[in-house]
Amino acid sequence: MKRFSVRAAGLVLIAGLFIGHVKADDSAFGVPLSPNAHLYSYFIINGMARGAFLMGTLHQKDMPVLIQMDETTRKAVLHNLDSQTIRSDFRADQILARYLGLIER
């Protein structure tokens, strides 16, 4: 049950990022992507990682890889905030998905 909820939340999160990349002119509702969308996603995934550790889904042996991935993700998200290009958006999406994948294990 825990695994399903993490996966479902992750899928919603990633789907939201990809859907959010639609430009305001192309969107049916005219809602542009927030410039902070990747930052919000990072905070959510970071909270999910903390929760998984507290609930016992992640163990002490998982921490070095998770901490390294957290740092890599944080740097990519901060770079994306400074320079929001298609390339940095794509890179932030990829790294956020990898970070989320570590929690699902």
N, C-alpha and C positions, 0 to 999 in steps of 0.2 A: 504494500500500500504506500509506504514512504517513497519507494522508487518511482511509482507511478506519478505521485504528486510533484516530485522534483522534475521528472521528465515533462509533465504537462505544463508546469510553470515555465520551464526552459523553452519549450516549443512556442508558447504564447509570446515569450520575451523575444525570441529570435524572429518570429513571424512579424511581430510589431516593428522590429528594426527594419526588416526588408520592406514591409508595406510603407513604412515611414519615409523611405527614400523616393517616393513619388513626389514630383514637384507640385507646387500649389496649383499651377495651371492645368496639370494633368489629372489632378485629384477630383473625384466626384464631389467632394465636400469642400474643397479649397482649403484644407488644413495642411499647412506646411510642416515639415519635420522640425522639431525643436532642435536648436543647435546643441543642446545639452543631452540629447537622447542617449548617446553612448555613455555619458557620465552617469545618467540615471540607471542604465542597464548594469554598469559596473557596480554601483552601490547595491543593486538588487542581488546580483550574483555573489558579491562579497558577503552579503547577509545570508544568502543560502548556504554558502560554504561554512560560515560560522555556525549556523543552525545544524548543519549536517555533522559538524564536529561535536557539538554539544549533545546531539541525539545519538551519537555513537556510530553513525554511518561512515564517517571518516575517522581514521585512527592516527595515532601519533606518527606511525611510519609514513603516512601520506603527507605529512606537513612540509617537508623540504620541497617537494615538487609543487605543492599547492602554493607555498609562499613565493617560490620563484615565478610561477605563473601569474600570481597576483601582482607582483612587481612589474612583470612584462606587460600585463594588461593595463595597469595603471599608467605606465609610460605611453603606451599606444593611445589610450583615451586622452591623456593630457596633450599629446602631439596633435590629435584630431581636433581638440578644442582650439589650439593655436592656428592650425592650418586645415581648414575643412575643405578638402578636395575629394574627388571621387576616389582617388587612390587611398587616402588616409581613412575615408569612410569604410572602404572595403577591408582594409587591414584591421581596423578596429572591430568590424563585424566578425572577421575570421578569428581574431584573438579572443573576443568575448565568447564565441562559440566553443573554442578549445577550453577556455577556463570553465565554462559550464559543463563540458564533457568530463572534466576531472571530478566534478562533484557527483555525477551520475554513476561513476564506477562503483 
